[in-house]
Amino acid sequence: MTNIKNDGPTPLRNSMPSFASVIIDADGNRRGEFAAVLQPRADKAQNPVTMDWWTTQPEVWAAATTGAEPAEVVMPRFSRLG
């Protein structure tokens, strides 16, 4: 299972500030979990409509963007999940 937070509706134009994944086996047992905050991509822009919505969720946005790391650091760790 994976949950993402994003700053717009499309990966072609927007970033994914954070995501979290949980591996659950067929018996419902948790086998691994991972969460990370990613630095925004320099080649992407925040969507104004999405960001207007995020102003209604300040605590979640803060959690989704605090402690950001480069994707090239995060993704190798994520690939070892499970």
PyMOL Python script that loads the backbone (N, CA, C, O; Angstrom):
from pymol import cmd

cmd.read_pdbstr("""\
ATOM      1  N   MET A   1       0.838  -1.153   0.000  1.00  0.00           N
ATOM      2  CA  MET A   1       0.000   0.000   0.000  1.00  0.00           C
ATOM      3  C   MET A   1       0.895   1.231   0.000  1.00  0.00           C
ATOM      4  O   MET A   1       1.861   1.303   0.759  1.00  0.00           O
ATOM      5  N   THR A   2       0.576   2.180  -0.838  1.00  0.00           N
ATOM      6  CA  THR A   2       1.359   3.416  -0.878  1.00  0.00           C
ATOM      7  C   THR A   2       0.426   4.612  -0.868  1.00  0.00           C
ATOM      8  O   THR A   2      -0.604   4.626  -1.541  1.00  0.00           O
ATOM      9  N   ASN A   3       0.808   5.615  -0.093  1.00  0.00           N
ATOM     10  CA  ASN A   3       0.082   6.869  -0.013  1.00  0.00           C
ATOM     11  C   ASN A   3       1.053   7.977  -0.400  1.00  0.00           C
ATOM     12  O   ASN A   3       2.185   8.010   0.083  1.00  0.00           O
ATOM     13  N   ILE A   4       0.616   8.876  -1.264  1.00  0.00           N
ATOM     14  CA  ILE A   4       1.479   9.989  -1.651  1.00  0.00           C
ATOM     15  C   ILE A   4       0.811  11.316  -1.307  1.00  0.00           C
ATOM     16  O   ILE A   4      -0.412  11.409  -1.199  1.00  0.00           O
ATOM     17  N   LYS A   5       1.629  12.314  -1.142  1.00  0.00           N
ATOM     18  CA  LYS A   5       1.180  13.699  -1.062  1.00  0.00           C
ATOM     19  C   LYS A   5       1.780  14.390  -2.280  1.00  0.00           C
ATOM     20  O   LYS A   5       2.938  14.147  -2.622  1.00  0.00           O
ATOM     21  N   ASN A   6       1.010  15.242  -2.932  1.00  0.00           N
ATOM     22  CA  ASN A   6       1.532  15.922  -4.112  1.00  0.00           C
ATOM     23  C   ASN A   6       1.148  17.395  -4.087  1.00  0.00           C
ATOM     24  O   ASN A   6       0.275  17.818  -3.328  1.00  0.00           O
ATOM     25  N   ASP A   7       1.822  18.162  -4.936  1.00  0.00           N
ATOM     26  CA  ASP A   7       1.536  19.595  -5.002  1.00  0.00           C
ATOM     27  C   ASP A   7       0.837  19.973  -6.304  1.00  0.00           C
ATOM     28  O   ASP A   7       0.842  21.132  -6.719  1.00  0.00           O
ATOM     29  N   GLY A   8       0.235  18.963  -6.938  1.00  0.00           N
ATOM     30  CA  GLY A   8      -0.518  19.173  -8.162  1.00  0.00           C
ATOM     31  C   GLY A   8      -1.021  17.859  -8.717  1.00  0.00           C
ATOM     32  O   GLY A   8      -0.641  16.797  -8.222  1.00  0.00           O
ATOM     33  N   PRO A   9      -1.864  17.902  -9.730  1.00  0.00           N
ATOM     34  CA  PRO A   9      -2.527  16.696 -10.213  1.00  0.00           C
ATOM     35  C   PRO A   9      -1.737  15.812 -11.177  1.00  0.00           C
ATOM     36  O   PRO A   9      -2.181  14.706 -11.487  1.00  0.00           O
ATOM     37  N   THR A  10      -0.594  16.263 -11.654  1.00  0.00           N
ATOM     38  CA  THR A  10       0.107  15.461 -12.658  1.00  0.00           C
ATOM     39  C   THR A  10       1.612  15.407 -12.409  1.00  0.00           C
ATOM     40  O   THR A  10       2.227  16.434 -12.122  1.00  0.00           O
ATOM     41  N   PRO A  11       2.206  14.226 -12.516  1.00  0.00           N
ATOM     42  CA  PRO A  11       3.664  14.127 -12.367  1.00  0.00           C
ATOM     43  C   PRO A  11       4.431  14.777 -13.520  1.00  0.00           C
ATOM     44  O   PRO A  11       5.645  14.962 -13.437  1.00  0.00           O
ATOM     45  N   LEU A  12       3.725  15.118 -14.584  1.00  0.00           N
ATOM     46  CA  LEU A  12       4.386  15.802 -15.695  1.00  0.00           C
ATOM     47  C   LEU A  12       4.736  17.242 -15.346  1.00  0.00           C
ATOM     48  O   LEU A  12       5.683  17.805 -15.896  1.00  0.00           O
ATOM     49  N   ARG A  13       3.963  17.848 -14.418  1.00  0.00           N
ATOM     50  CA  ARG A  13       4.168  19.255 -14.092  1.00  0.00           C
ATOM     51  C   ARG A  13       4.431  19.518 -12.610  1.00  0.00           C
ATOM     52  O   ARG A  13       4.927  20.586 -12.252  1.00  0.00           O
ATOM     53  N   ASN A  14       4.101  18.545 -11.735  1.00  0.00           N
ATOM     54  CA  ASN A  14       4.126  18.783 -10.297  1.00  0.00           C
ATOM     55  C   ASN A  14       5.017  17.782  -9.571  1.00  0.00           C
ATOM     56  O   ASN A  14       5.439  16.775 -10.139  1.00  0.00           O
ATOM     57  N   SER A  15       5.292  18.078  -8.309  1.00  0.00           N
ATOM     58  CA  SER A  15       6.161  17.229  -7.485  1.00  0.00           C
ATOM     59  C   SER A  15       5.349  16.389  -6.503  1.00  0.00           C
ATOM     60  O   SER A  15       4.175  16.653  -6.241  1.00  0.00           O
ATOM     61  N   MET A  16       6.013  15.377  -5.974  1.00  0.00           N
ATOM     62  CA  MET A  16       5.475  14.529  -4.920  1.00  0.00           C
ATOM     63  C   MET A  16       6.327  14.778  -3.675  1.00  0.00           C
ATOM     64  O   MET A  16       7.383  14.166  -3.518  1.00  0.00           O
ATOM     65  N   PRO A  17       5.876  15.672  -2.787  1.00  0.00           N
ATOM     66  CA  PRO A  17       6.692  15.996  -1.623  1.00  0.00           C
ATOM     67  C   PRO A  17       6.940  14.825  -0.673  1.00  0.00           C
ATOM     68  O   PRO A  17       7.988  14.766  -0.030  1.00  0.00           O
ATOM     69  N   SER A  18       5.994  13.898  -0.578  1.00  0.00           N
ATOM     70  CA  SER A  18       6.218  12.788   0.344  1.00  0.00           C
ATOM     71  C   SER A  18       5.395  11.580  -0.045  1.00  0.00           C
ATOM     72  O   SER A  18       4.413  11.671  -0.781  1.00  0.00           O
ATOM     73  N   PHE A  19       5.833  10.438   0.481  1.00  0.00           N
ATOM     74  CA  PHE A  19       5.085   9.203   0.284  1.00  0.00           C
ATOM     75  C   PHE A  19       5.419   8.240   1.409  1.00  0.00           C
ATOM     76  O   PHE A  19       6.444   8.361   2.079  1.00  0.00           O
ATOM     77  N   ALA A  20       4.529   7.286   1.594  1.00  0.00           N
ATOM     78  CA  ALA A  20       4.738   6.236   2.591  1.00  0.00           C
ATOM     79  C   ALA A  20       4.167   4.940   2.034  1.00  0.00           C
ATOM     80  O   ALA A  20       3.130   4.940   1.370  1.00  0.00           O
ATOM     81  N   SER A  21       4.851   3.842   2.309  1.00  0.00           N
ATOM     82  CA  SER A  21       4.406   2.533   1.840  1.00  0.00           C
ATOM     83  C   SER A  21       4.453   1.530   2.975  1.00  0.00           C
ATOM     84  O   SER A  21       5.284   1.621   3.878  1.00  0.00           O
ATOM     85  N   VAL A  22       3.546   0.577   2.910  1.00  0.00           N
ATOM     86  CA  VAL A  22       3.505  -0.531   3.856  1.00  0.00           C
ATOM     87  C   VAL A  22       3.349  -1.810   3.051  1.00  0.00           C
ATOM     88  O   VAL A  22       2.516  -1.886   2.148  1.00  0.00           O
ATOM     89  N   ILE A  23       4.154  -2.816   3.381  1.00  0.00           N
ATOM     90  CA  ILE A  23       4.002  -4.133   2.765  1.00  0.00           C
ATOM     91  C   ILE A  23       3.197  -4.995   3.730  1.00  0.00           C
ATOM     92  O   ILE A  23       3.549  -5.138   4.901  1.00  0.00           O
ATOM     93  N   ILE A  24       2.113  -5.565   3.218  1.00  0.00           N
ATOM     94  CA  ILE A  24       1.260  -6.447   4.009  1.00  0.00           C
ATOM     95  C   ILE A  24       1.143  -7.766   3.256  1.00  0.00           C
ATOM     96  O   ILE A  24       0.820  -7.778   2.068  1.00  0.00           O
ATOM     97  N   ASP A  25       1.405  -8.885   3.948  1.00  0.00           N
ATOM     98  CA  ASP A  25       1.334 -10.177   3.274  1.00  0.00           C
ATOM     99  C   ASP A  25      -0.121 -10.647   3.149  1.00  0.00           C
ATOM    100  O   ASP A  25      -1.041  -9.983   3.625  1.00  0.00           O
ATOM    101  N   ALA A  26      -0.311 -11.786   2.510  1.00  0.00           N
ATOM    102  CA  ALA A  26      -1.654 -12.308   2.251  1.00  0.00           C
ATOM    103  C   ALA A  26      -2.441 -12.589   3.528  1.00  0.00           C
ATOM    104  O   ALA A  26      -3.671 -12.630   3.503  1.00  0.00           O
ATOM    105  N   ASP A  27      -1.741 -12.782   4.638  1.00  0.00           N
ATOM    106  CA  ASP A  27      -2.411 -13.036   5.918  1.00  0.00           C
ATOM    107  C   ASP A  27      -2.696 -11.755   6.694  1.00  0.00           C
ATOM    108  O   ASP A  27      -3.228 -11.803   7.803  1.00  0.00           O
ATOM    109  N   GLY A  28      -2.344 -10.614   6.113  1.00  0.00           N
ATOM    110  CA  GLY A  28      -2.606  -9.338   6.762  1.00  0.00           C
ATOM    111  C   GLY A  28      -1.514  -8.885   7.715  1.00  0.00           C
ATOM    112  O   GLY A  28      -1.706  -7.923   8.460  1.00  0.00           O
ATOM    113  N   ASN A  29      -0.370  -9.562   7.705  1.00  0.00           N
ATOM    114  CA  ASN A  29       0.744  -9.185   8.577  1.00  0.00           C
ATOM    115  C   ASN A  29       1.602  -8.105   7.919  1.00  0.00           C
ATOM    116  O   ASN A  29       1.919  -8.180   6.732  1.00  0.00           O
ATOM    117  N   ARG A  30       1.966  -7.113   8.707  1.00  0.00           N
ATOM    118  CA  ARG A  30       2.832  -6.048   8.213  1.00  0.00           C
ATOM    119  C   ARG A  30       4.254  -6.596   8.074  1.00  0.00           C
ATOM    120  O   ARG A  30       4.809  -7.143   9.027  1.00  0.00           O
ATOM    121  N   ARG A  31       4.833  -6.447   6.893  1.00  0.00           N
ATOM    122  CA  ARG A  31       6.167  -6.986   6.598  1.00  0.00           C
ATOM    123  C   ARG A  31       7.223  -5.911   6.363  1.00  0.00           C
ATOM    124  O   ARG A  31       8.410  -6.221   6.261  1.00  0.00           O
ATOM    125  N   GLY A  32       6.815  -4.690   6.279  1.00  0.00           N
ATOM    126  CA  GLY A  32       7.767  -3.606   6.086  1.00  0.00           C
ATOM    127  C   GLY A  32       7.028  -2.299   5.909  1.00  0.00           C
ATOM    128  O   GLY A  32       5.866  -2.275   5.504  1.00  0.00           O
ATOM    129  N   GLU A  33       7.719  -1.207   6.217  1.00  0.00           N
ATOM    130  CA  GLU A  33       7.125   0.110   6.021  1.00  0.00           C
ATOM    131  C   GLU A  33       8.222   1.120   5.730  1.00  0.00           C
ATOM    132  O   GLU A  33       9.384   0.936   6.093  1.00  0.00           O
ATOM    133  N   PHE A  34       7.816   2.188   5.065  1.00  0.00           N
ATOM    134  CA  PHE A  34       8.778   3.200   4.638  1.00  0.00           C
ATOM    135  C   PHE A  34       8.044   4.521   4.488  1.00  0.00           C
ATOM    136  O   PHE A  34       6.909   4.557   4.013  1.00  0.00           O
ATOM    137  N   ALA A  35       8.683   5.589   4.886  1.00  0.00           N
ATOM    138  CA  ALA A  35       8.135   6.936   4.672  1.00  0.00           C
ATOM    139  C   ALA A  35       9.290   7.883   4.377  1.00  0.00           C
ATOM    140  O   ALA A  35      10.382   7.736   4.926  1.00  0.00           O
ATOM    141  N   ALA A  36       9.040   8.851   3.509  1.00  0.00           N
ATOM    142  CA  ALA A  36      10.078   9.812   3.163  1.00  0.00           C
ATOM    143  C   ALA A  36       9.472  11.115   2.694  1.00  0.00           C
ATOM    144  O   ALA A  36       8.351  11.161   2.188  1.00  0.00           O
ATOM    145  N   VAL A  37      10.246  12.175   2.877  1.00  0.00           N
ATOM    146  CA  VAL A  37       9.902  13.498   2.367  1.00  0.00           C
ATOM    147  C   VAL A  37      10.951  13.839   1.319  1.00  0.00           C
ATOM    148  O   VAL A  37      12.153  13.774   1.578  1.00  0.00           O
ATOM    149  N   LEU A  38      10.478  14.202   0.136  1.00  0.00           N
ATOM    150  CA  LEU A  38      11.362  14.477  -0.997  1.00  0.00           C
ATOM    151  C   LEU A  38      11.501  15.973  -1.251  1.00  0.00           C
ATOM    152  O   LEU A  38      10.555  16.743  -1.083  1.00  0.00           O
ATOM    153  N   GLN A  39      12.688  16.355  -1.653  1.00  0.00           N
ATOM    154  CA  GLN A  39      12.871  17.741  -2.084  1.00  0.00           C
ATOM    155  C   GLN A  39      12.078  17.965  -3.367  1.00  0.00           C
ATOM    156  O   GLN A  39      12.012  17.078  -4.218  1.00  0.00           O
ATOM    157  N   PRO A  40      11.477  19.142  -3.511  1.00  0.00           N
ATOM    158  CA  PRO A  40      10.735  19.406  -4.747  1.00  0.00           C
ATOM    159  C   PRO A  40      11.667  19.393  -5.954  1.00  0.00           C
ATOM    160  O   PRO A  40      12.838  19.759  -5.856  1.00  0.00           O
ATOM    161  N   ARG A  41      11.140  18.977  -7.062  1.00  0.00           N
ATOM    162  CA  ARG A  41      11.926  18.972  -8.291  1.00  0.00           C
ATOM    163  C   ARG A  41      12.016  20.376  -8.848  1.00  0.00           C
ATOM    164  O   ARG A  41      11.011  21.083  -8.932  1.00  0.00           O
ATOM    165  N   ALA A  42      13.194  20.776  -9.224  1.00  0.00           N
ATOM    166  CA  ALA A  42      13.419  22.131  -9.744  1.00  0.00           C
ATOM    167  C   ALA A  42      12.694  22.361 -11.070  1.00  0.00           C
ATOM    168  O   ALA A  42      12.374  23.498 -11.415  1.00  0.00           O
ATOM    169  N   ASP A  43      12.438  21.291 -11.806  1.00  0.00           N
ATOM    170  CA  ASP A  43      11.787  21.429 -13.109  1.00  0.00           C
ATOM    171  C   ASP A  43      10.264  21.333 -13.036  1.00  0.00           C
ATOM    172  O   ASP A  43       9.598  21.277 -14.069  1.00  0.00           O
ATOM    173  N   LYS A  44       9.711  21.312 -11.828  1.00  0.00           N
ATOM    174  CA  LYS A  44       8.260  21.214 -11.640  1.00  0.00           C
ATOM    175  C   LYS A  44       7.750  22.439 -10.899  1.00  0.00           C
ATOM    176  O   LYS A  44       8.524  23.153 -10.261  1.00  0.00           O
ATOM    177  N   ALA A  45       6.442  22.684 -10.984  1.00  0.00           N
ATOM    178  CA  ALA A  45       5.831  23.843 -10.321  1.00  0.00           C
ATOM    179  C   ALA A  45       4.621  23.380  -9.514  1.00  0.00           C
ATOM    180  O   ALA A  45       3.952  22.411  -9.873  1.00  0.00           O
ATOM    181  N   GLN A  46       4.355  24.080  -8.434  1.00  0.00           N
ATOM    182  CA  GLN A  46       3.170  23.778  -7.643  1.00  0.00           C
ATOM    183  C   GLN A  46       1.928  24.262  -8.390  1.00  0.00           C
ATOM    184  O   GLN A  46       1.930  25.328  -9.005  1.00  0.00           O
ATOM    185  N   ASN A  47       0.876  23.461  -8.323  1.00  0.00           N
ATOM    186  CA  ASN A  47      -0.394  23.817  -8.935  1.00  0.00           C
ATOM    187  C   ASN A  47      -1.159  24.743  -7.994  1.00  0.00           C
ATOM    188  O   ASN A  47      -1.369  24.386  -6.835  1.00  0.00           O
ATOM    189  N   PRO A  48      -1.584  25.925  -8.456  1.00  0.00           N
ATOM    190  CA  PRO A  48      -2.256  26.880  -7.577  1.00  0.00           C
ATOM    191  C   PRO A  48      -3.527  26.337  -6.916  1.00  0.00           C
ATOM    192  O   PRO A  48      -3.775  26.618  -5.743  1.00  0.00           O
ATOM    193  N   VAL A  49      -4.323  25.578  -7.639  1.00  0.00           N
ATOM    194  CA  VAL A  49      -5.560  25.030  -7.067  1.00  0.00           C
ATOM    195  C   VAL A  49      -5.230  24.029  -5.965  1.00  0.00           C
ATOM    196  O   VAL A  49      -5.842  24.049  -4.897  1.00  0.00           O
ATOM    197  N   THR A  50      -4.271  23.162  -6.224  1.00  0.00           N
ATOM    198  CA  THR A  50      -3.865  22.189  -5.210  1.00  0.00           C
ATOM    199  C   THR A  50      -3.302  22.898  -3.992  1.00  0.00           C
ATOM    200  O   THR A  50      -3.609  22.527  -2.859  1.00  0.00           O
ATOM    201  N   MET A  51      -2.484  23.909  -4.214  1.00  0.00           N
ATOM    202  CA  MET A  51      -1.881  24.618  -3.090  1.00  0.00           C
ATOM    203  C   MET A  51      -2.919  25.414  -2.296  1.00  0.00           C
ATOM    204  O   MET A  51      -2.772  25.577  -1.084  1.00  0.00           O
ATOM    205  N   ASP A  52      -3.953  25.905  -2.954  1.00  0.00           N
ATOM    206  CA  ASP A  52      -5.058  26.535  -2.217  1.00  0.00           C
ATOM    207  C   ASP A  52      -5.696  25.531  -1.272  1.00  0.00           C
ATOM    208  O   ASP A  52      -6.008  25.858  -0.128  1.00  0.00           O
ATOM    209  N   TRP A  53      -5.890  24.298  -1.756  1.00  0.00           N
ATOM    210  CA  TRP A  53      -6.458  23.259  -0.893  1.00  0.00           C
ATOM    211  C   TRP A  53      -5.518  22.969   0.282  1.00  0.00           C
ATOM    212  O   TRP A  53      -5.975  22.828   1.416  1.00  0.00           O
ATOM    213  N   TRP A  54      -4.218  22.880   0.019  1.00  0.00           N
ATOM    214  CA  TRP A  54      -3.268  22.585   1.097  1.00  0.00           C
ATOM    215  C   TRP A  54      -3.316  23.641   2.200  1.00  0.00           C
ATOM    216  O   TRP A  54      -2.983  23.336   3.345  1.00  0.00           O
ATOM    217  N   THR A  55      -3.717  24.866   1.891  1.00  0.00           N
ATOM    218  CA  THR A  55      -3.811  25.882   2.949  1.00  0.00           C
ATOM    219  C   THR A  55      -4.871  25.514   3.973  1.00  0.00           C
ATOM    220  O   THR A  55      -4.868  26.051   5.081  1.00  0.00           O
ATOM    221  N   THR A  56      -5.778  24.608   3.624  1.00  0.00           N
ATOM    222  CA  THR A  56      -6.786  24.143   4.582  1.00  0.00           C
ATOM    223  C   THR A  56      -6.271  22.986   5.430  1.00  0.00           C
ATOM    224  O   THR A  56      -6.952  22.541   6.354  1.00  0.00           O
ATOM    225  N   GLN A  57      -5.073  22.498   5.121  1.00  0.00           N
ATOM    226  CA  GLN A  57      -4.481  21.345   5.812  1.00  0.00           C
ATOM    227  C   GLN A  57      -3.045  21.661   6.257  1.00  0.00           C
ATOM    228  O   GLN A  57      -2.125  20.926   5.898  1.00  0.00           O
ATOM    229  N   PRO A  58      -2.832  22.730   7.026  1.00  0.00           N
ATOM    230  CA  PRO A  58      -1.465  23.168   7.307  1.00  0.00           C
ATOM    231  C   PRO A  58      -0.619  22.144   8.072  1.00  0.00           C
ATOM    232  O   PRO A  58       0.581  22.039   7.819  1.00  0.00           O
ATOM    233  N   GLU A  59      -1.205  21.402   8.986  1.00  0.00           N
ATOM    234  CA  GLU A  59      -0.420  20.429   9.751  1.00  0.00           C
ATOM    235  C   GLU A  59       0.051  19.278   8.858  1.00  0.00           C
ATOM    236  O   GLU A  59       1.191  18.826   8.961  1.00  0.00           O
ATOM    237  N   VAL A  60      -0.834  18.818   7.988  1.00  0.00           N
ATOM    238  CA  VAL A  60      -0.468  17.726   7.080  1.00  0.00           C
ATOM    239  C   VAL A  60       0.589  18.203   6.085  1.00  0.00           C
ATOM    240  O   VAL A  60       1.545  17.480   5.801  1.00  0.00           O
ATOM    241  N   TRP A  61       0.421  19.416   5.555  1.00  0.00           N
ATOM    242  CA  TRP A  61       1.408  19.950   4.612  1.00  0.00           C
ATOM    243  C   TRP A  61       2.772  20.087   5.284  1.00  0.00           C
ATOM    244  O   TRP A  61       3.797  19.771   4.678  1.00  0.00           O
ATOM    245  N   ALA A  62       2.790  20.552   6.521  1.00  0.00           N
ATOM    246  CA  ALA A  62       4.063  20.685   7.243  1.00  0.00           C
ATOM    247  C   ALA A  62       4.729  19.320   7.400  1.00  0.00           C
ATOM    248  O   ALA A  62       5.933  19.187   7.180  1.00  0.00           O
ATOM    249  N   ALA A  63       3.955  18.313   7.777  1.00  0.00           N
ATOM    250  CA  ALA A  63       4.515  16.968   7.932  1.00  0.00           C
ATOM    251  C   ALA A  63       4.990  16.404   6.597  1.00  0.00           C
ATOM    252  O   ALA A  63       5.970  15.662   6.548  1.00  0.00           O
ATOM    253  N   ALA A  64       4.302  16.753   5.523  1.00  0.00           N
ATOM    254  CA  ALA A  64       4.634  16.231   4.195  1.00  0.00           C
ATOM    255  C   ALA A  64       5.824  16.925   3.552  1.00  0.00           C
ATOM    256  O   ALA A  64       6.310  16.480   2.513  1.00  0.00           O
ATOM    257  N   THR A  65       6.301  18.014   4.158  1.00  0.00           N
ATOM    258  CA  THR A  65       7.373  18.776   3.523  1.00  0.00           C
ATOM    259  C   THR A  65       8.568  19.053   4.431  1.00  0.00           C
ATOM    260  O   THR A  65       9.555  19.633   3.980  1.00  0.00           O
ATOM    261  N   THR A  66       8.501  18.658   5.681  1.00  0.00           N
ATOM    262  CA  THR A  66       9.590  18.923   6.628  1.00  0.00           C
ATOM    263  C   THR A  66      10.622  17.811   6.571  1.00  0.00           C
ATOM    264  O   THR A  66      10.271  16.631   6.566  1.00  0.00           O
ATOM    265  N   GLY A  67      11.885  18.183   6.527  1.00  0.00           N
ATOM    266  CA  GLY A  67      12.966  17.202   6.510  1.00  0.00           C
ATOM    267  C   GLY A  67      13.204  16.583   5.147  1.00  0.00           C
ATOM    268  O   GLY A  67      13.611  15.425   5.055  1.00  0.00           O
ATOM    269  N   ALA A  68      12.958  17.335   4.089  1.00  0.00           N
ATOM    270  CA  ALA A  68      13.072  16.811   2.729  1.00  0.00           C
ATOM    271  C   ALA A  68      14.494  16.384   2.388  1.00  0.00           C
ATOM    272  O   ALA A  68      15.471  17.014   2.794  1.00  0.00           O
ATOM    273  N   GLU A  69      14.579  15.302   1.635  1.00  0.00           N
ATOM    274  CA  GLU A  69      15.848  14.760   1.152  1.00  0.00           C
ATOM    275  C   GLU A  69      15.794  14.633  -0.367  1.00  0.00           C
ATOM    276  O   GLU A  69      14.708  14.547  -0.940  1.00  0.00           O
ATOM    277  N   PRO A  70      16.948  14.619  -1.022  1.00  0.00           N
ATOM    278  CA  PRO A  70      16.974  14.426  -2.474  1.00  0.00           C
ATOM    279  C   PRO A  70      16.450  13.038  -2.848  1.00  0.00           C
ATOM    280  O   PRO A  70      16.688  12.070  -2.125  1.00  0.00           O
ATOM    281  N   ALA A  71      15.749  12.940  -3.958  1.00  0.00           N
ATOM    282  CA  ALA A  71      15.228  11.651  -4.423  1.00  0.00           C
ATOM    283  C   ALA A  71      16.332  10.627  -4.619  1.00  0.00           C
ATOM    284  O   ALA A  71      16.127   9.436  -4.386  1.00  0.00           O
ATOM    285  N   GLU A  72      17.501  11.085  -5.046  1.00  0.00           N
ATOM    286  CA  GLU A  72      18.597  10.130  -5.283  1.00  0.00           C
ATOM    287  C   GLU A  72      19.121   9.510  -3.986  1.00  0.00           C
ATOM    288  O   GLU A  72      19.827   8.503  -4.026  1.00  0.00           O
ATOM    289  N   VAL A  73      18.788  10.093  -2.855  1.00  0.00           N
ATOM    290  CA  VAL A  73      19.129   9.507  -1.546  1.00  0.00           C
ATOM    291  C   VAL A  73      17.985   8.611  -1.063  1.00  0.00           C
ATOM    292  O   VAL A  73      18.218   7.530  -0.522  1.00  0.00           O
ATOM    293  N   VAL A  74      16.761   9.069  -1.262  1.00  0.00           N
ATOM    294  CA  VAL A  74      15.581   8.357  -0.757  1.00  0.00           C
ATOM    295  C   VAL A  74      15.286   7.073  -1.528  1.00  0.00           C
ATOM    296  O   VAL A  74      15.058   6.025  -0.923  1.00  0.00           O
ATOM    297  N   MET A  75      15.290   7.145  -2.841  1.00  0.00           N
ATOM    298  CA  MET A  75      14.804   6.021  -3.637  1.00  0.00           C
ATOM    299  C   MET A  75      15.635   4.748  -3.490  1.00  0.00           C
ATOM    300  O   MET A  75      15.046   3.667  -3.506  1.00  0.00           O
ATOM    301  N   PRO A  76      16.957   4.797  -3.349  1.00  0.00           N
ATOM    302  CA  PRO A  76      17.681   3.551  -3.084  1.00  0.00           C
ATOM    303  C   PRO A  76      17.256   2.900  -1.759  1.00  0.00           C
ATOM    304  O   PRO A  76      17.176   1.675  -1.670  1.00  0.00           O
ATOM    305  N   ARG A  77      16.986   3.712  -0.739  1.00  0.00           N
ATOM    306  CA  ARG A  77      16.487   3.158   0.535  1.00  0.00           C
ATOM    307  C   ARG A  77      15.135   2.508   0.324  1.00  0.00           C
ATOM    308  O   ARG A  77      14.880   1.416   0.832  1.00  0.00           O
ATOM    309  N   PHE A  78      14.259   3.178  -0.429  1.00  0.00           N
ATOM    310  CA  PHE A  78      12.927   2.647  -0.697  1.00  0.00           C
ATOM    311  C   PHE A  78      13.008   1.322  -1.456  1.00  0.00           C
ATOM    312  O   PHE A  78      12.237   0.401  -1.184  1.00  0.00           O
ATOM    313  N   SER A  79      13.922   1.226  -2.387  1.00  0.00           N
ATOM    314  CA  SER A  79      14.029   0.005  -3.199  1.00  0.00           C
ATOM    315  C   SER A  79      14.411  -1.218  -2.370  1.00  0.00           C
ATOM    316  O   SER A  79      14.204  -2.352  -2.803  1.00  0.00           O
ATOM    317  N   ARG A  80      14.968  -0.991  -1.182  1.00  0.00           N
ATOM    318  CA  ARG A  80      15.328  -2.112  -0.299  1.00  0.00           C
ATOM    319  C   ARG A  80      14.177  -2.565   0.590  1.00  0.00           C
ATOM    320  O   ARG A  80      14.314  -3.539   1.329  1.00  0.00           O
ATOM    321  N   LEU A  81      13.044  -1.871   0.527  1.00  0.00           N
ATOM    322  CA  LEU A  81      11.870  -2.234   1.335  1.00  0.00           C
ATOM    323  C   LEU A  81      11.402  -3.626   0.967  1.00  0.00           C
ATOM    324  O   LEU A  81      11.261  -3.957  -0.211  1.00  0.00           O
ATOM    325  N   GLY A  82      11.171  -4.409   1.947  1.00  0.00           N
ATOM    326  CA  GLY A  82      10.597  -5.729   1.745  1.00  0.00           C
ATOM    327  C   GLY A  82      11.604  -6.756   1.423  1.00  0.00           C
ATOM    328  O   GLY A  82      11.256  -7.921   1.227  1.00  0.00           O
TER     329      GLY A  82
END
""", "prot")
cmd.dss("prot")
cmd.show_as("cartoon", "prot")
cmd.util.cbc("prot")
cmd.orient("prot")
